[in-house]
Amino acid sequence: MALPAWLQPRYRKNAYLFIYYLVQFCGHSWIFTNMTVRFFSFGKDSMVDTFYAIGLVMRLCQSLSLLELLHIYVGIESSHLLPRFLQLTERIIILFVVITSQEEVQEKYVVCVLFIFWNLLDMVRYTYSMLSVLGISYAVLTWLSQTLWMPIYPLCVLAEAFAIYQSLPYFESFGTYSTKLPFDLSIYFPYVLKIYLIMLFMGMYFTYSHLYSERRDILRVSSMKKKKT
C-alpha cells in the first residue's frame, strides 16, 4: 500500500526545509526591520546599541544556521560543504568570539554595518530557498539572489576584518582567550586573530570563486527554463 503523499520522504524533507527557511527568513526580517525602525527613530544613536537591541536574535539565527552544514552532509540540501563551512565560520568567529566577548566592540558602528550586510544577504537567500522548495521560481528573485552577494560579500569581509582590527587593543589589554600552556608555551590571542585575518581574505577568494561559478550555472539553467516556456 502506497504511503500518502505527505508521508513520503521527499515531502517530509521539503516540509522540514520550508519550515527551516521560513524561521530563518522571519528572524532576519525581524532584525532588519527592527534596525530600520530604530535608525529612523533615533538616528545614529541607534547604531551604538545595535548589539544590545538585537544581538540575542542575531546569535540565535546564526547558531541555527549551523544546521545547514548537517543538511548538506546528509544530502537534504544540494550545495558544497566547504564553501558554506567557510561562510558560516566567518560569521560565528566574528559574532561569538570577537563581538560577543568584548563589550567595547559591541558599541562600534561596524557591528551595525555587519548586521545590515548579513541580513540583506540572508533575507534574499532564504526567500529564494523557501520558494524553491515549493517549486516556485521568479526570474527577478533568482537573479537577485545570485547577484546581490557580488558587491556585498566583499564588503562583509572588509567589515569583519575591520571589526577584528578594532578588537585587537581590547584583547591585548584584557588578555581574553590568551592562556599559558605547559612547557612554557602560551597562546597570545591577538596573534591568532592576526593570522585569522590572512585566512579570512584567502577564504574570501575561494568562496567568491565558488559562488561565481554557482551563479553562472544557476542563471544558465534559469535562462534555459525561461526559453522553454
N, C-alpha and C positions, 0 to 999 in steps of 0.2 A: 504493500500500500504506500503510495507516494505521500510524502510529507506536505502539509500546507506550505504555500509559498513563503509565508513569513517565518517559518521554522527552518527553512533551508539555510545552510551555512553562508551562502553568498548574501542572502538578505540580512541575516544576523550581523554579518561583518559590515555591510553597508549602513545598517541602523546604528551600530556602535560608532562607526567613523562619523556619521552625520551628527550624532549627539556630541561627540568629542569636538568636532569643528564648530558646532553651534555654541558650545560652552566657551571655547576659546574666543570666538567672534564676539560674544556678549561681553566677556571680560575685557578684551582690548577696546571694544567700542565704549564701554563704560569709562575706562581710563582716559581715552582720547576726549570724550565728551566732557568729563569732569575737568580735565586740564584746560579745555577751550573755554568753558563757562567761568572757571576760576580766573583765567587770564583776562577775559573781558570785564570781570567784576572787580579784580584787584590789581590788574596791570602787572608790572614787573615784580611786584611783591609776591605774587603767587608762585613765581619761579623758584624762590628761595626755599619754600616749604613744600615743594612738589613731592619729595620723597615721604614726608610725614603724612601727606594727604592721601597718596595712592600707592605708597611703597608696598603695603601688605598685599594688595590685589595684584600688583605687578609681580611680586615674588611668587604668589600662588600660580599665576598664569605661566611664568617661566618654569616653575617646578613641574607643572602639569605637562609642559611641552617635552619633557624628557621621555614621556610615553611614546613620542614619535620614533625614537630610536628602537623601542621594542616593536612598534608597528612595522618598521622596515625589516627588522631582524626576523620576525615570524612570517613576514610576507603579506600582511594585510594592507600595507601601503607600498605602492610602487615608487621607489626612489633609491638613491645611492646612500649608503650608510655613512661613509667618511665625510662627504661634504656637509651633510646635516649635523653630524657629530661636531665638526669644526664650528659651524654656526652657533649651535647650542652652547658649546663650551665657551665661546667668546662671551656670550651674554651671562652665563652662570658665573664665570670668573669676575666679570666687571660688576655685576649686580650684587652677588653674595660676598665675594672676597674683598673687592675694592671699595664699593659704596657702602654696603651694609655695615662693614666693620669700622668705618671711620665717620663719626658724626659730622666732622668738619667738611668732609667731601659731600655729604648729603645736601648741604646748603649751597653748593656750587650750581651755577647756571647750566653747566654741561650735563647735569643729571636730567634737567627738564628737556634739553635738546635731545639727549639719547632716548628718553621715553617717547618723545614725539616721533622720532625716526622709527623706532622699533614698532610702535603701534600703527603707524601708517602702513608699514610693510605687512604687518600681521593681519590687519583688518581686511586688506585686499586679498591676501593669500588665503585666509580662512574662508572668505566669501566664495572665492573661486573653487576651493577644495570642497566646500559644503554643497555647492550646486553641481559639481562634477560627480559627486556620489549619487545624486539624484538623476544623473544623465542629462542635466540642463547645461547648455553651453551658449554663452554670448560672446560674439567676436570681440566686442569692446572690452569686456571684462577679461577675456583671455589675454588680449594684447596688453592690458594694463598690468595684470598680474605677472606677466613675463617681461615687462619693460620698466616698471616703477623702481625695481631694485637697482637698475643700472646706475642712476645718479645717487640714490640714497644709500646703498650698501657701502660704497667707499667713504661717504660722509659719516656713516655709522662707525666705521673702523677708525677714522680720524678722531671722532668724538671719544671713542673708547680709549684711544691712545692718549688723548688729552686728559681724560679722567685719571688714567694711571699716572701721568706726569704730575698732576695736581695732588695726587695722593701720596707721592713719594716722601715729601717732608714729614708727613704725619706718621707714616710707617717708620721713618728714621727716628723721629722723636719719641714715639710711644713703644717702639720695638714690637709691634703687633706681628704675630706669626714668626718672628725671629726666635730661634731657640738654639741651645747648646746641645751637642751630641756627645756621646762617649769618645774617648781617644782624642780629646782636644779639638774636635770638629764642631762646627757651628753652621747654622743656616741663617744668613742675613737676608731677610725677605725683600728689601728694596732691590738687591741684586737679582733675585728671582723675577721680580716684576720687570726689570730692565731686559732680562733675557726673553721674557714673555713678549715684550714689545716687538722684538725682532721676529719672533714666531708669529705674532699677530699679523704682520704685514706679509710674511711668507704664506700664511694660511689664506689671507685675502686674495692673493694671486691665484692660488689653487681653486678656491671657492668661486671666484669670479669667472674663471675659465670654464669651470663645470656648469655654472648657471647659464653662461652664454651659450654653451653647446646645447643645453637642455632647452633654452628658449628657442633656438633655431629649429630644433626638432619638433617642438610643440606647435610653433606657429606654422611650420610646413604642413603638419597634419591638419591643423585647423583650416588652413587655406585650401587644402585638397577637399575637405568635407564641405566647405562653402561652395566650391566649384561644382561638386556633385549635386548639391541641392539647387 
